[in-house]
Amino acid sequence: MTQGGAARRTVLGAAVVAAGAGITGLAAGPAAASGEGGGRGGDGGFRDLPYPTVIGHRGASGYRPEHTLASYQLALDLGADVIEQDLVPTRDGHLVCRHENEIGGTTDVADHPEFVSRRTTKSVDGVPVTGWFTEDFTLAELKTLRAKERIPAVRQRNTLYDGQWTVPTFEEVLRWADREGRRRGERVWLHVETKHPSYFRGLGLGLEEPLARLLRRYRRDGRDAAVFLQSFEPSSIQRLSRLVSAPRVVLLSAANTRPWDFEQAGDPRTVADLVKPEGLKWIAGFAQGIGPTMDLILPRDAAGRLGAPTTLVKDAHARGLLLHPYTARNENSFLPAEYRRGTDPAAYGDALGAFRTYFEQGIDGIFTDNPDTGLLAAEAFRPGRRPVNG
């Protein structure tokens, strides 16, 4: 059962209070209303999602510290169609939800004297990074830390919630999603990214196999499972395609960049090559969609204003690929220049106008830190519309 427009508008207009509380009482194991069953009959697949699909980027990270159960809960309560998780491993092989394996910016680890000696510098995908890393902590140690806002200068209100929640494991998220699915009578969709998969495989902490085991355990491994699997490394998606049948998305960064697995393998192709018809045809051989940075669809000029759209949407749809671009946010500092209002980078600009411009391109969905804003803008594009590649 998909929420209709009126129901969504009721949600958007209501005061949001539920996600401010801690999440407790998680189920002990797989539930009947998991990815494969329960809710909307369990057999519709991703093409039955509302279009355009609104994806809660790291939850509702515009309002709560990212990748906390509270952020995921708030995104769901605001009406997001899909909730995103990024996965990194602990030293003892548990998958936890953090945007990066460096956790100095998203937890209070620096305040723990017992972990001072673990601060170090590592090369992650060829980039030197200094801080504390999940792969140097056991899950028990990581659970002693508390999450905090990643960009407090932009989102000062989010700092109110610093220290309220722990770092969730992906299994805890699966249990939460099953519980919410039973409570709501509809499946809770997830969008799950493997972070730095080649780097972790080199440490003996490969992500794909433990992820596949969890997906099978919670019955989210089938072709119609309520989950998308995503990665910036195509080889990670190829590996997952051999392990599970769940829908898969290749993420695409700036045109002049190369995926790290391409760098390691000596593959000369850049993202610019992958967004050409031949590159998209190659991706369609093992994935159902792409997640490009919005600049690959609507490039910005030197002044930060939007230019003429590229042919990427048309070209991807011609090869049966859906598009979930990233990332739409409300604050001026993230908006195209023509949608900024005032000079405060942390103030909200004309985010609704920006969302509408993005949706006018024919994209199938969008990652956003502010799912309520995205849903409000999406309403005008939903009546009677179906995905181009449906």
C-alpha positions as CSV (number, residue, x, y, z in Angstrom):
1,M,0.0,0.0,0.0
2,T,1.6,3.2,-1.2
3,Q,0.8,6.4,0.7
4,G,-1.2,8.8,-1.6
5,G,-0.7,12.5,-2.0
6,A,-3.2,13.5,0.6
7,A,-1.7,11.2,3.2
8,R,1.8,12.5,2.4
9,R,0.7,16.2,2.7
10,T,-0.8,15.4,6.1
11,V,2.6,13.9,7.1
12,L,4.5,16.9,5.7
13,G,2.3,19.4,7.5
14,A,2.5,17.6,10.9
15,A,5.0,18.4,13.7
16,V,7.8,15.9,13.7
17,V,8.4,14.6,17.2
18,A,8.7,10.8,17.0
19,A,12.2,10.4,15.8
20,G,13.7,12.6,18.6
21,A,13.3,9.6,21.0
22,G,15.7,6.7,21.2
23,I,14.9,3.6,19.3
24,T,14.5,0.5,21.5
25,G,12.9,-2.9,21.5
26,L,14.4,-4.2,18.3
27,A,13.3,-7.6,17.2
28,A,15.7,-10.5,17.8
29,G,15.6,-11.9,14.3
30,P,14.0,-11.8,10.8
31,A,10.4,-10.7,10.6
32,A,7.5,-11.6,8.5
33,A,7.3,-8.1,7.0
34,S,10.9,-8.1,5.8
35,G,12.2,-7.1,2.4
36,E,10.6,-10.0,0.6
37,G,7.3,-10.2,2.4
38,G,4.6,-8.1,4.1
39,G,3.3,-4.6,3.4
40,R,2.5,-4.0,-0.2
41,G,2.2,-7.7,-1.0
42,G,6.0,-8.1,-1.2
43,D,6.1,-8.7,-5.0
44,G,6.0,-5.3,-6.7
45,G,9.7,-4.5,-6.9
46,F,11.3,-1.1,-7.3
47,R,9.2,-0.1,-10.3
48,D,6.2,0.1,-7.9
49,L,7.8,2.8,-5.8
50,P,6.3,6.3,-6.1
51,Y,7.8,8.2,-8.9
52,P,9.9,10.3,-8.6
53,T,11.2,8.4,-5.6
54,V,12.4,10.4,-2.6
55,I,15.4,8.8,-0.8
56,G,16.3,9.9,2.7
57,H,20.1,10.5,2.3
58,R,21.7,9.0,5.4
59,G,18.2,9.3,6.9
60,A,16.9,12.8,7.5
61,S,20.4,14.2,7.9
62,G,19.2,17.7,7.5
63,Y,17.5,17.4,10.9
64,R,19.3,14.7,12.9
65,P,22.9,13.5,13.0
66,E,23.4,11.2,10.0
67,H,23.3,7.5,10.1
68,T,21.6,7.2,13.4
69,L,18.4,5.2,14.0
70,A,16.8,8.5,14.9
71,S,17.7,10.0,11.5
72,Y,16.3,6.9,9.7
73,Q,13.2,7.0,11.8
74,L,12.6,10.7,11.1
75,A,13.1,10.2,7.4
76,L,10.5,7.4,7.5
77,D,8.1,9.5,9.6
78,L,8.5,12.4,7.1
79,G,7.3,10.1,4.3
80,A,10.6,9.2,2.6
81,D,10.1,6.3,0.1
82,V,13.6,4.8,0.7
83,I,16.1,5.2,3.5
84,E,19.9,5.2,2.8
85,Q,22.7,3.5,4.7
86,D,26.4,3.5,4.1
87,L,28.3,0.5,5.4
88,V,31.9,0.1,6.8
89,P,33.3,-2.7,8.9
90,T,34.6,-3.0,12.4
91,R,37.8,-4.8,13.2
92,D,35.8,-7.9,14.1
93,G,33.8,-7.9,10.8
94,H,30.5,-6.3,11.8
95,L,28.9,-3.9,9.3
96,V,28.1,-0.6,10.8
97,C,26.4,2.5,9.3
98,R,28.8,5.5,8.8
99,H,29.4,7.6,5.7
100,E,33.2,7.0,6.1
101,N,35.4,4.7,8.1
102,E,37.0,7.8,9.7
103,I,34.8,8.6,12.6
104,G,36.4,11.6,14.2
105,G,33.9,13.9,12.5
106,T,30.7,11.9,13.3
107,T,31.3,10.5,16.8
108,D,32.7,11.7,20.1
109,V,35.7,9.4,19.8
110,A,38.1,12.3,20.4
111,D,36.6,12.7,23.9
112,H,37.6,9.1,24.9
113,P,41.1,9.1,26.4
114,E,41.2,5.3,26.1
115,F,41.3,5.7,22.3
116,V,43.7,8.6,21.9
117,S,46.5,6.3,20.8
118,R,44.4,5.0,17.9
119,R,44.4,8.3,16.1
120,T,46.5,7.7,12.9
121,T,46.9,8.6,9.3
122,K,45.9,6.1,6.5
123,S,45.7,6.2,2.8
124,V,42.1,5.5,1.8
125,D,41.6,5.2,-1.9
126,G,44.8,7.0,-2.5
127,V,44.0,9.9,-0.2
128,P,45.7,10.5,3.2
129,V,43.2,10.7,6.0
130,T,44.0,11.4,9.7
131,G,41.7,10.3,12.5
132,W,40.1,7.3,14.0
133,F,38.9,4.4,11.8
134,T,36.1,1.8,12.3
135,E,38.4,-1.0,11.2
136,D,40.6,-0.4,14.3
137,F,37.7,-0.8,16.7
138,T,35.7,-3.9,17.8
139,L,31.9,-3.5,17.7
140,A,31.9,-3.5,21.5
141,E,34.3,-0.6,21.5
142,L,32.5,1.3,18.8
143,K,29.3,1.0,20.8
144,T,30.8,3.0,23.6
145,L,30.9,6.1,21.3
146,R,28.0,8.5,20.5
147,A,27.1,10.0,17.2
148,K,27.3,13.8,16.5
149,E,26.5,16.2,13.7
150,R,29.1,16.1,10.9
151,I,28.8,19.7,9.7
152,P,27.9,21.8,12.8
153,A,28.8,25.1,11.1
154,V,26.0,24.6,8.6
155,R,23.6,22.6,10.8
156,Q,23.9,24.1,14.3
157,R,20.4,23.0,15.3
158,N,21.5,19.4,14.7
159,T,24.1,19.7,17.4
160,L,21.3,19.6,20.0
161,Y,21.2,15.9,19.4
162,D,24.9,15.2,19.7
163,G,25.6,12.3,22.0
164,Q,22.0,11.0,21.9
165,W,22.5,7.9,19.8
166,T,25.1,5.2,19.2
167,V,26.4,4.0,15.8
168,P,24.0,1.4,14.5
169,T,24.9,-1.9,13.0
170,F,23.3,-2.8,9.7
171,E,21.6,-5.7,11.3
172,E,20.0,-3.4,13.8
173,V,18.8,-1.3,10.8
174,L,17.3,-4.5,9.2
175,R,15.5,-5.3,12.4
176,W,14.2,-1.7,12.7
177,A,13.0,-1.8,9.1
178,D,11.2,-5.1,9.7
179,R,9.6,-3.8,12.9
180,E,8.5,-0.6,11.2
181,G,7.2,-2.6,8.2
182,R,5.0,-4.7,10.5
183,R,3.7,-1.5,12.3
184,R,2.9,0.4,9.1
185,G,1.7,-2.5,7.0
186,E,4.1,-1.7,4.2
187,R,7.6,-2.5,3.3
188,V,10.4,-0.2,4.4
189,W,12.8,0.3,1.5
190,L,16.6,0.7,2.1
191,H,19.3,2.0,-0.2
192,V,22.6,0.4,0.9
193,E,26.1,1.5,-0.1
194,T,29.4,-0.4,0.2
195,K,32.0,2.2,1.1
196,H,35.6,1.8,-0.1
197,P,35.1,-1.9,-0.9
198,S,38.5,-2.5,-2.5
199,Y,40.3,-0.8,0.4
200,F,38.5,-3.0,2.9
201,R,39.0,-6.2,0.8
202,G,42.7,-5.5,0.9
203,L,42.4,-5.5,4.7
204,G,40.7,-8.9,4.7
205,L,37.4,-7.2,5.6
206,G,35.4,-7.6,2.3
207,L,32.0,-6.0,2.5
208,E,30.0,-7.9,-0.1
209,E,29.9,-11.4,1.5
210,P,28.8,-10.3,5.0
211,L,26.3,-7.9,3.4
212,A,24.9,-10.8,1.3
213,R,24.6,-13.0,4.3
214,L,22.6,-10.4,6.2
215,L,20.3,-9.8,3.2
216,R,19.6,-13.5,2.9
217,R,19.0,-13.8,6.6
218,Y,16.4,-11.0,6.5
219,R,15.0,-12.1,3.2
220,R,16.1,-9.0,1.2
221,D,18.2,-10.9,-1.3
222,G,15.6,-11.4,-4.1
223,R,15.0,-9.5,-7.3
224,D,11.9,-7.9,-5.7
225,A,13.5,-7.2,-2.3
226,A,12.8,-3.8,-0.7
227,V,16.4,-2.8,-1.0
228,F,18.8,-1.1,-3.5
229,L,22.5,-2.0,-3.4
230,Q,24.9,0.8,-4.5
231,S,28.6,1.5,-4.8
232,F,31.0,3.9,-6.5
233,E,33.1,0.8,-7.4
234,P,31.5,-1.1,-10.3
235,S,33.3,-4.3,-9.3
236,S,31.6,-4.3,-5.9
237,I,28.2,-4.2,-7.7
238,Q,29.4,-7.0,-10.0
239,R,30.4,-9.1,-7.0
240,L,27.0,-8.4,-5.3
241,S,25.3,-9.4,-8.5
242,R,26.8,-12.9,-8.1
243,L,25.7,-13.2,-4.5
244,V,22.2,-11.8,-4.4
245,S,19.5,-10.7,-6.9
246,A,18.4,-7.5,-5.2
247,P,18.4,-4.4,-7.5
248,R,21.7,-2.7,-7.9
249,V,22.9,0.9,-8.7
250,V,26.3,2.1,-9.8
251,L,27.2,5.5,-8.3
252,L,29.0,8.0,-10.5
253,S,31.1,10.9,-9.2
254,A,32.5,13.8,-11.2
255,A,33.1,13.3,-14.9
256,N,36.9,13.6,-14.7
257,T,37.3,11.0,-11.9
258,R,37.9,7.3,-12.0
259,P,36.4,4.7,-9.7
260,W,39.1,3.5,-7.3
261,D,38.7,-0.1,-8.4
262,F,39.5,1.1,-12.0
263,E,42.6,2.9,-10.6
264,Q,43.8,-0.4,-9.0
265,A,43.0,-2.5,-12.0
266,G,44.6,-0.1,-14.5
267,D,41.3,0.5,-16.3
268,P,41.7,3.8,-18.1
269,R,38.0,4.7,-18.2
270,T,36.7,7.7,-16.3
271,V,33.2,8.5,-15.3
272,A,32.9,10.6,-18.5
273,D,33.3,7.3,-20.4
274,L,30.8,5.5,-18.2
275,V,28.0,8.0,-18.9
276,K,28.4,7.6,-22.7
277,P,26.0,5.1,-24.4
278,E,28.7,2.4,-24.5
279,G,29.5,2.8,-20.8
280,L,25.8,2.8,-19.8
281,K,25.3,-0.4,-21.9
282,W,28.2,-2.0,-19.9
283,I,26.6,-1.0,-16.6
284,A,23.2,-2.3,-17.7
285,G,24.8,-5.7,-17.9
286,F,25.0,-6.1,-14.1
287,A,23.0,-3.2,-12.6
288,Q,19.5,-1.8,-12.8
289,G,20.4,1.9,-12.3
290,I,22.9,4.6,-11.8
291,G,23.3,7.2,-9.1
292,P,25.1,10.1,-10.7
293,T,26.0,13.4,-9.1
294,M,23.5,15.9,-10.2
295,D,26.2,17.8,-12.1
296,L,26.3,15.0,-14.6
297,I,22.7,15.8,-15.5
298,L,22.6,19.6,-14.9
299,P,26.2,21.0,-15.0
300,R,27.0,24.2,-13.1
301,D,29.0,27.0,-14.6
302,A,31.9,28.9,-12.9
303,A,29.4,31.0,-11.0
304,G,27.5,28.0,-9.7
305,R,24.5,28.5,-11.9
306,L,22.8,25.6,-13.7
307,G,23.6,25.1,-17.4
308,A,21.9,23.2,-20.2
309,P,21.0,19.6,-19.3
310,T,23.1,16.7,-20.7
311,T,21.6,13.7,-22.4
312,L,22.3,11.4,-19.5
313,V,18.7,10.9,-18.5
314,K,17.6,10.0,-22.0
315,D,20.6,7.8,-22.6
316,A,20.3,5.9,-19.4
317,H,16.6,5.3,-19.8
318,A,17.2,4.1,-23.4
319,R,19.3,1.3,-21.8
320,G,16.7,0.4,-19.1
321,L,18.6,2.1,-16.3
322,L,16.8,4.2,-13.6
323,L,18.5,7.3,-12.3
324,H,18.9,8.2,-8.6
325,P,21.1,11.3,-8.6
326,Y,22.5,12.9,-5.5
327,T,22.3,15.1,-3.4
328,A,19.6,17.7,-2.9
329,R,19.8,19.9,0.3
330,N,17.9,23.0,1.5
331,E,20.9,25.2,2.5
332,N,22.3,27.9,0.3
333,S,25.8,26.4,0.4
334,F,24.5,23.4,-1.5
335,L,22.1,25.0,-3.9
336,P,22.7,26.2,-7.4
337,A,23.4,30.0,-7.4
338,E,20.1,31.0,-8.8
339,Y,18.2,29.3,-6.0
340,R,20.2,30.8,-3.1
341,R,18.5,33.4,-1.0
342,G,20.6,35.9,1.0
343,T,24.2,35.6,2.0
344,D,24.1,33.2,4.9
345,P,25.4,29.8,3.6
346,A,23.5,27.9,6.4
347,A,20.2,29.6,5.6
348,Y,17.5,27.9,3.4
349,G,17.3,29.0,-0.2
350,D,14.6,28.2,-2.8
351,A,15.0,24.4,-2.3
352,L,11.6,23.7,-3.7
353,G,12.4,25.5,-6.9
354,A,15.6,23.5,-7.2
355,F,13.9,20.2,-6.6
356,R,11.3,21.0,-9.2
357,T,14.0,21.8,-11.7
358,Y,15.7,18.4,-10.9
359,F,12.4,16.5,-11.3
360,E,11.7,18.2,-14.6
361,Q,14.7,16.4,-16.1
362,G,12.8,13.1,-15.8
363,I,14.9,11.5,-13.1
364,D,13.4,8.4,-11.3
365,G,14.3,9.6,-7.8
366,I,16.7,11.7,-5.8
367,F,18.8,11.5,-2.6
368,T,18.0,14.3,-0.2
369,D,18.9,15.3,3.3
370,N,15.5,16.9,3.5
371,P,12.9,14.3,2.5
372,D,9.9,16.5,3.5
373,T,11.1,19.2,1.0
374,G,11.6,16.6,-1.7
375,L,8.2,15.0,-1.1
376,L,6.4,18.3,-1.3
377,A,8.1,19.1,-4.6
378,A,7.5,15.6,-5.9
379,E,3.7,15.9,-5.5
380,A,3.4,17.9,-8.6
381,F,5.1,15.3,-10.7
382,R,3.4,12.2,-9.3
383,P,-0.3,12.1,-10.5
384,G,-0.6,9.8,-13.4
385,R,3.1,9.5,-14.0
386,R,5.1,6.3,-14.4
387,P,8.8,5.8,-14.8
388,V,10.1,6.2,-18.3
389,N,11.8,2.8,-18.0
390,G,8.9,1.1,-16.3
